[in-house]
Amino acid sequence: MDKYLIPGDADWRGIGVIPDSGLVLKKEFAMFDAQDRLGVTIGAGREHPGCICGEVIKGKCTPVDCPMFAKGCHPDHPIGPCMVSAEGTCAAYFKYSR
């Protein structure tokens, strides 16, 4: 990996951009960057206005503090990144704390 990649800024759902928390291709391999080669534009993510997943991820509150938890947001209909995968904080709370 060190041959091809270097640390770069990454945008994390619910948190925002964290400097050097992701990986990007080194300049000498830029010709293999599909985003540039294919002209793909990745827009800014949109968070659901009622979702407080960013605060859950940062440890500022728990999933049950979210007004959407187990109501509009559940594993079969995830709204925020915390409910998307089984490892997500809200998904784990949903499965084990009910």
Contacts in CASP RR format, 6 or more apart in sequence:
PFRMAT RR
TARGET T0000
AUTHOR 0000-0000-0000
METHOD contacts of the structure
MODEL  1
MDKYLIPGDADWRGIGVIPDSGLVLKKEFAMFDAQDRLGVTIGAGREHPG
CICGEVIKGKCTPVDCPMFAKGCHPDHPIGPCMVSAEGTCAAYFKYSR
1 23 0 8 1.000
4 25 0 8 1.000
4 26 0 8 1.000
4 29 0 8 1.000
5 23 0 8 1.000
5 24 0 8 1.000
5 25 0 8 1.000
5 26 0 8 1.000
6 23 0 8 1.000
6 24 0 8 1.000
6 25 0 8 1.000
6 26 0 8 1.000
7 20 0 8 1.000
7 21 0 8 1.000
7 22 0 8 1.000
7 23 0 8 1.000
7 24 0 8 1.000
8 19 0 8 1.000
8 20 0 8 1.000
8 21 0 8 1.000
8 22 0 8 1.000
8 23 0 8 1.000
8 24 0 8 1.000
9 17 0 8 1.000
9 18 0 8 1.000
9 19 0 8 1.000
9 20 0 8 1.000
9 21 0 8 1.000
9 22 0 8 1.000
10 17 0 8 1.000
10 18 0 8 1.000
10 21 0 8 1.000
10 22 0 8 1.000
10 23 0 8 1.000
11 17 0 8 1.000
11 44 0 8 1.000
11 45 0 8 1.000
12 18 0 8 1.000
12 21 0 8 1.000
12 57 0 8 1.000
13 45 0 8 1.000
13 47 0 8 1.000
13 53 0 8 1.000
13 80 0 8 1.000
13 81 0 8 1.000
14 47 0 8 1.000
14 53 0 8 1.000
14 54 0 8 1.000
14 57 0 8 1.000
14 80 0 8 1.000
14 81 0 8 1.000
15 54 0 8 1.000
15 57 0 8 1.000
15 58 0 8 1.000
25 32 0 8 1.000
25 33 0 8 1.000
30 36 0 8 1.000
31 37 0 8 1.000
34 40 0 8 1.000
35 42 0 8 1.000
47 53 0 8 1.000
47 54 0 8 1.000
47 80 0 8 1.000
48 68 0 8 1.000
48 79 0 8 1.000
48 80 0 8 1.000
50 66 0 8 1.000
50 67 0 8 1.000
50 68 0 8 1.000
50 79 0 8 1.000
51 66 0 8 1.000
51 68 0 8 1.000
51 73 0 8 1.000
51 79 0 8 1.000
51 80 0 8 1.000
52 61 0 8 1.000
52 65 0 8 1.000
52 66 0 8 1.000
52 67 0 8 1.000
53 66 0 8 1.000
53 80 0 8 1.000
53 81 0 8 1.000
53 82 0 8 1.000
53 83 0 8 1.000
53 90 0 8 1.000
54 81 0 8 1.000
54 82 0 8 1.000
55 61 0 8 1.000
55 65 0 8 1.000
56 62 0 8 1.000
56 63 0 8 1.000
56 65 0 8 1.000
56 66 0 8 1.000
56 82 0 8 1.000
56 89 0 8 1.000
56 90 0 8 1.000
57 81 0 8 1.000
57 82 0 8 1.000
57 89 0 8 1.000
62 93 0 8 1.000
63 69 0 8 1.000
63 82 0 8 1.000
63 89 0 8 1.000
63 90 0 8 1.000
63 93 0 8 1.000
63 94 0 8 1.000
64 93 0 8 1.000
64 97 0 8 1.000
66 73 0 8 1.000
66 90 0 8 1.000
68 79 0 8 1.000
69 90 0 8 1.000
69 93 0 8 1.000
69 94 0 8 1.000
70 94 0 8 1.000
70 98 0 8 1.000
72 79 0 8 1.000
73 79 0 8 1.000
73 80 0 8 1.000
73 83 0 8 1.000
73 90 0 8 1.000
74 83 0 8 1.000
74 94 0 8 1.000
75 83 0 8 1.000
75 86 0 8 1.000
75 91 0 8 1.000
75 94 0 8 1.000
75 95 0 8 1.000
78 84 0 8 1.000
78 90 0 8 1.000
78 91 0 8 1.000
80 90 0 8 1.000
81 88 0 8 1.000
82 88 0 8 1.000
82 89 0 8 1.000
82 90 0 8 1.000
82 91 0 8 1.000
83 90 0 8 1.000
83 91 0 8 1.000
83 94 0 8 1.000
84 91 0 8 1.000
85 91 0 8 1.000
86 92 0 8 1.000
86 95 0 8 1.000
END
